[in-house]
Amino acid sequence: MDQSGMEIPVTLIIKAPNQKYSDQTISCFLNWTVGKLKTHLSNVYPSKPSSDHSGSTTPSS
């Protein structure tokens, strides 16, 4: 079954690891890519992460 064209609504609950912010409920679609979800989160989440906290690791000196 090809679901690439189907827009099935889903609800995600985003939890801040430090609990600085309350849980965020995000409505999106099952066929969204990770990139599209990240873009949406950057627009609606209360704090935008800085680029140095984007999931990449820094080499230890």
JOJOUR-V152638 format. One record per pair of residues at least 24 apart in sequence whose ideal C-beta (glycine too) atoms are under 8 Angstrom apart, sorted by the first residue. I is the first residue (numbers start at 1). J is the second residue. D is the distance in whole Angstrom. If there is no record, write none. Layout:
BEGIN
i->{I;I}
j->{J;J}
d->{D;D}
END
This chain:
BEGIN
i->{3;3;4;5;6;6;7;12;14;14;20;21;21;21}
j->{30;31;31;31;30;31;31;37;41;45;47;45;46;47}
d->{7;7;6;7;7;6;6;8;7;7;8;8;5;7}
END
